[in-house]
Amino acid sequence: MKNRVEYFGPLHLFAWVTLFELGSAVVIPVGMEAKQDAWIVILCGCMLGLLFFACVHGTLYRMYPDLPLTAYIRQIIGPVPGWVIGFAYLLYFMYIAGRNTRDFVDLLAAAAYDSTPMFALAAFILIVVGYLIHLGIEVFGRTAFVFFLLCCVLFLFIVALVAVSDLSDRHRMMPILGEGWKPIWKALFPTNLTFPFGEMVVMTMFLPHLTKKVNIAVPVAIAGMALSAILLCFAIFVNVSVLGIEIASRATFPLFTSLSRLRLAEFVQRMDSLVLFLLVVTSFFKIGTFIFAAILAARDLFRMDNYNTLITPICLIVLFTSLTIAGNLTEHLQEGLKLVPYYLHLPLQFGIPLLLLLIGLIRRGRRSAAST
């Protein structure tokens, strides 16, 4: 029996992309190598990510609006090499899902659940992710929209809290570009170019399932990316204005530390629980997106009608990967910052899609010339 639910709407895509891009980036220090100019790193990464998504992924999507990434790869470079590269993307999606699951487990354990076994935390979120994927793409998108609204309310509350807090000092964000552009470019490439905005390559697996295609898909996804960048910039402002650049750059989870210090009078305190809520929600949708993409890729590559049979094995692979990927948090972060961006993110997020676009345009030009 084929899956009954196969489509979702533009508003769902907007909410989905926003939560996906936030992911674990909302609680870990992003671009802090540039110190108080980390928000510029975020904006530069977003602009480059927007440009690449619109020009490369957007063009490929308009050329093959009914095909996911793994399918139009075979259309462009042939069935055998295309299948091999598509399988590489399947492994990539599962591996990054495992890394994000490990991020979630380590962050949650360090923040509040230090006595809970790592296996239990990872299994819990993967069971819930697997159940939501079982319900279909439309339910996944609708759920993303509901939690997106909750997160917006939460961010508004944090804005109000920071605005009235005595601990927040906007002068800590100065000077702007005090050390020039060099620290910004150093922080941007490759880590903050590939994470989180380069990871939008995964959304190419879902765009064919959008109810209103082609004309609306790319602008809606870009709007979600832009909003996530604004929210990440605000998170950096909270971290630096409350903690100062020295503490914010050294803290493993600066937003958690920042909100634990903020208070309103004597009755609104310990707001770090809000960070835990954000972490659970955004990590849930990031992990779920990569797992869902892996499932759709496997269904396409192995020509299966019902992807529900793939949910359990792929979730088990992700669970095993998350538990064995590194011995500790330091090793995990070191691998994610120093190795993965160069050897996985850059080729699969930027190199192969750009090559596919060039080959696709050349082949289309030749067909047009032959027909005339």
Number of C-alpha atoms within 10 A of each C-alpha: 7 10 13 11 13 15 18 22 17 20 16 23 26 24 26 27 29 26 28 30 27 26 26 27 20 27 24 20 22 26 27 23 17 25 25 26 27 26 24 19 27 27 17 18 27 26 18 15 24 22 14 21 27 17 14 18 23 22 18 25 22 15 16 16 19 15 21 23 26 25 19 22 24 18 15 19 16 11 15 10 13 19 20 15 18 23 18 13 23 21 15 18 25 25 20 23 28 26 23 22 28 27 23 24 28 19 23 18 16 14 16 12 14 13 8 12 11 17 13 11 18 22 18 10 20 23 15 13 21 19 15 17 21 20 14 19 23 20 18 24 23 18 16 26 20 12 18 21 12 13 18 12 12 16 17 11 13 18 15 12 18 22 14 13 16 12 15 21 17 14 10 15 20 11 10 11 15 12 12 11 13 11 19 24 19 15 21 24 15 19 23 23 25 24 24 23 26 25 22 23 19 21 21 20 22 20 26 22 20 21 15 14 17 19 10 12 22 23 16 18 25 22 17 21 28 21 19 26 25 15 16 23 21 17 25 30 24 25 28 29 22 26 23 21 20 12 15 24 22 11 17 17 21 24 25 24 22 27 23 16 15 22 18 15 9 6 7 10 14 16 19 19 15 19 21 16 13 23 23 18 21 27 27 23 26 23 29 25 24 26 28 32 24 27 26 23 24 21 18 19 18 11 10 14 12 13 21 19 13 18 21 16 11 18 24 14 14 27 22 15 19 26 18 11 15 16 9 12 16 11 12 17 14 12 14 16 15 12 13 16 21 16 10 15 22 18 13 20 21 20 11 14 20 18 12 19 19 15 14 20 16 13 14 14 12 11 11 10 9 8 7 5
